[in-house]
């Protein structure tokens, strides 16, 4: 009887189109992995094929003018934003993570300590120095608005609350030229939006100990996987949520195989 080569979820080998059929046993998840040329098919230990969740791509923004656009929508009274970021630098003017040309639902200050929400009035959700977003590290951020209160989560834990706001014209990911150069320099992955307020346990589960996981059971309205489902090519980011609001990469962001928790 042959023995499968062992790997773990954090040390999966990098394979190509010529490696179809290569198989591994993932010791920490108790799964059998079979490479199909573009991603992993995952089998549970009882040999039942899992639907599989392969996170092979993120998008790299250059901090100059790269961003992603999508058809604009207005934030309602209840909402949730979830995203993974790994920043190289943070502009001295701060950066627009998610918003529009004027309004936004996640603007990060230059010290990484505060997320602002703006719709004509502004709310500051402050992480402080202890929990600040730092460069060079994958970070999961979520903002949940419900009952007039916004809660900011970092890496699955609620860190700050404040008055919720409902900005209109949300249409951009990764930056805006409004008020100066405030574009993301780094990686963004697995961005999702809901017209509902997810619970604290939901956010903790989505963080998943630092490894992005399948969000389909949470029924996101928008779910931009940042290259997965698009094979890491082209300028379209297919919306895997119910809205079908595909994103368009503008000014040349590139796909990267660096994904959390790398």
Secondary structure, DSSP 8 states (H G I E B T S, - for coil): ----EEE-TTS-----GGGTT-EEEETTTTEEEEE-SSSEEEEETTS-B--------EEEEESSS-EEEEEEE---SSEEEEEEEEEEE--TT-EEEEE-SS-EEEEE-TTS-EEEEESSSEEEEE-TTTT---TTS-EEEEEEEETTEEEEEETTEEEEEEE----S-EEEES---TTS----EEEEEEEEEESS---HHHHHHHHGGGS----GGG--SEEE-TTTTTTT-SSEE-B-STT---EEEES--EEES--TT-
